[in-house]
Amino acid sequence: MVAPPTAAPPPKFSFVGRFLEEYAGCRAAREAMSVQIVFSDEGDLALFRAGLARLHPSVPDSAWTPVLANISDAFLRSLGLNPKGDVKQVLAAWKKWFGIAHLMDLGAAAPAYGLMLDAELLLYDAKDCGPGSAWYRLLERVRRAEAARAFPASQVSTTLVSYHIGGDAYENGCSYNRGIIKRNADWVTPGGTDCLFKCEEYGCRQVRRQIDDCLWSWWTDLPYVNLAVAARLFAWVTSPAWQRRFAKVYGYTPAGVDCGGGPDRWKRMLRRGRFPLFEYG
């Protein structure tokens, strides 16, 4: 099965409610995937339940699973984040990965893949829900996409878009997006970009090409995550080496490593790692 974890902040609750109403009414979609919704805390979950009951009363509790991230000011400070600052994009990244960690913690009941969905989505064809529905080929489609070892991207222009970054300073679309791409490459590469730029393996060359050519990838296809691959990623971004390096960058004290097993192992691990802006794109 495929399971999409969706991060849901209060401003997006109305979108999630509409999605759930379509999803709950489509048998093929419900049999093809399960829906997990990540909330920052109990207060957000209670607010969402109240709104759902009022605006979309036909949605049964069995149609979705709430996942509590338990985000607090103390947690944000532990990762070098200012609780009173603008941390929405950093949290959006972390909450989506927290949803993936929740799926991994399901153990034998875990799906093979997760889909990291935005909240502002509806079913592509809410009427295609019968026995021959394309929903029943969702897992096959994800497997084909993974086997192709490719993802869609577009080259960002140096002239079409200009961003005002303060004072008299501006950046063109390519330079702005290149910074985001490079920051994410630094985050995900063992040893960071210092190692990436010295590496001559095919994968390293492809990442450098993405940086050099400003190849921006957004969700123009299924945003799938193989949970086995995610396990390797989590092991790296929660490792002592990663924590020491990024603690210096972001100014926080590493929390150490929780290597124990037991319930919620992956979610516990993830609470020790920080994610950069837009990495989930």
N, C-alpha and C positions, 0 to 999 in steps of 0.2 A: 504494500500500500504506500501511497504518497500522502504526506501530512504537511499542510502549510501552517507554520506559526506566524501570526500577524500581530505586530506591535500596535497597540491601540491607545493613543493619548486622547484625553477628553474632547479636544476640538474635532477629532475624526470619528467620534462615536456614531454619528448619524450615518456615515458611509458604511461602517461595519454592520449596523442594523439592517440596512438595505441589502447588503451582501448576504447576510445570514437568512433573510427572508427568502431570497431566491434560492440559496443553497438548500435550505430546509425543504423547499418544495420540489426539489429535483432529485428523484431517487437515484438516478445514475451517478450524479455528482457525489452524493453521500456514500454510495457504495465504492466509489473510486478513491476517495480521499477523506481524511478526517480534518477538522479545523480546530486549531489551538489558538487562543487569543491571549497575548501577554499584556498584563496590566501592571502599572508601577506599584500599586498598593491596594489594600482592601477598600479604601475610600473610592478609588476609581472604579473598582469592580462593582461596588454597591450602586454607584451612580449609573453605570452602564446597564446593570440589571433593571433598575427602575425605569430608565428610558426605553429599554427593549420591551418591557411589559406593557408600557403605555403606547408605543408607536408601532411595535411589531409583535403583537400578542400571539400570533400564530407560530412563532419560532419556539420549539420545545427545548428544554434544557439539554436534551440528549443530542442536539445538533452541533454542539460546540463544547469545548473544554477550556475553562479559564486557567491561566498560568500566572501566578503572582511572583513578580520580580523582587518585591520588598525593597524598593529603592528608598533610601533615607539620606538625610544630610550627612550623617556620619559615613555612610557608604561612599557618597560622592567625594567627600574630603579624603577618604582613604586612597582614592585614585588620583589625587591632585586636582580635583574639579571644584570650582566654586559653586556651592549650592544655590547662591543667589545670582549667579551669572547665566549666560546664555549657553546652556549645555544640551539643548534639544537634539542637535544632530549627533552628538556623541552618544547620547542615550538611545536615540533611534537605532544606531548601529548595534549597541550593546544588547538592547532588548530583543532584536531579531535573532542574534546569536544565542541569547538566553533561551529563546524558544526552541532553537535547534538542540541545545543542551537538554532541555526538557524531554524532547523526543528520544535522545540517546539514553536518558535515565529510565526509559520504559523497558529496557532490557530485552527479553525475548519478544515482547509485544511491540518493540520499536519498528517503525517502517524502514524501508531501504533508503528513502529520500525524504528530504524536507523541501518545501518551497517557501522562500523568504518573501512574503507578499506585503505590499503596501496596503494601507487601510482603504484607500479610495478605489476599490475595484468592484465590479459586478461580474456575474457569469457572462461569458462571451455569447452563449446561446442558451438562455434560460428555458427554452422550449425543447431542446434536444436532450430529453431525459428518459426516452424509452429504451427498449431492449437493445436496439442497434446504435445507441448513443456513442459519440466519440469519447465521452468520459471514460468508457470502459477500455479505451486504448491510451489513457493518460500515462500509465506506468511504462508502456511500450515506447511512447513518445519521449519520455525522459531518458530512458535507456539509449535510444537512438542518438539523442542529443549528446549524451556523455560519451558514447562510442565515437562520435565524430571528432572529439577533442578540439572543438572550435567554438567560438562565441562571436556574436555580431558586435561590431564596433564601427564608429564613424570618426573620420579625422576632423578635429576641431579647427575652425578657421582662425587665422590671425587677424582678420579684418572685419568679420560680420558682427561680432559682439565685443563690447567694451565694458569692463566693470570698474566702478568708482570705488577705490579702496581707502579713501581718506585724503583730505587736503586737495592737492593738485595731482594726486597720483591715480593712475588708471592702469589696468591690465587688460590685454586682449583675451579672448576666449581661450586660445591655445595655451598661453602662459599660465593663466589661472587654473585651467584643468590639468595641465602638466604637473603643477604643484601637488594637486590632489592625487594624481596617479603615482607620482614619485613617492609621496608620503605613504601610500598604501603598499607600494613595492618594498619600501624600507621596513614597514611593519611586518610583512608576511615572510620576508627572506631571512633565514638564519644568518646572523652577522650583519644584516642591514644592507643598504646600498653599497657600502664599502666592499662587501663581498660580491654583490650582484655585478658590479662593474668590472670585477676581475674574473668572473666566471665565464667560460666559453662554451658551456653546455647549451644544447638547443633551447631548452626552456628559458635559460637566462637571457639568451639573445632575443627571444621573443618578447620578454618583459621589457628589455631595454628598447626594443623597437616600439613598443607601446608608449613608452615615455618619450622617446625622441620624436615620434611622428604624431604625438597627441591623439592617440587612438582611444577614444572615450567609449566605454561600454555602459549602457543603461539597460533597463529591463525590456528589451525588444523581443525577448523570447523567455521561456520558462526560467525563473530564477531558482534553479534546483541546487541542492546540496546533497552530495553522497555522504551519509552519516559516517562511513568508515574513513573518508577523507577528512571530515570535520574532526574526528578523534585525533588524527595526527596534527592538525592545525592547533587544536586546543592544547595538546601536550606541549607544543612549542611556545605558544603565547602565554602560557602559565609557568614556563620553566624558569629556574633561577637566572639563567643567562639573559633571557628576554626581560625579566623583571628588573634586573640591575641596569640594563641599558636604557629602558624606557622610564624608569624611575628618575634617572638623571635628566632625561629630556623634559619630563612633565613635572618634576619636583615633588615626588611623593616617596614614602617609605615602603619598600617591598614587603608584602605580607607573608612571604615564604610560600611553600608548596604543600598542599594537602594531597598526599598520595594514597590516602586510605580509600577503601571501597565502600560498600554499603549504599543506602538510599541517597539519591540526589548527588551522586559523586560528581557528575559532569557540571551540574549547576554550581556546586561548591567550588569547583576549579575555576569556573568562569568568573566568579565574583572576585578573583584575584588578578584579572587582566583588564586592560583598557583598550578600547578600539578607536581608531582615528575616524575623522569625518568621512562620510560617504563610502566607507569600505564595503558596505553591503550592496552598493550599486555595481 
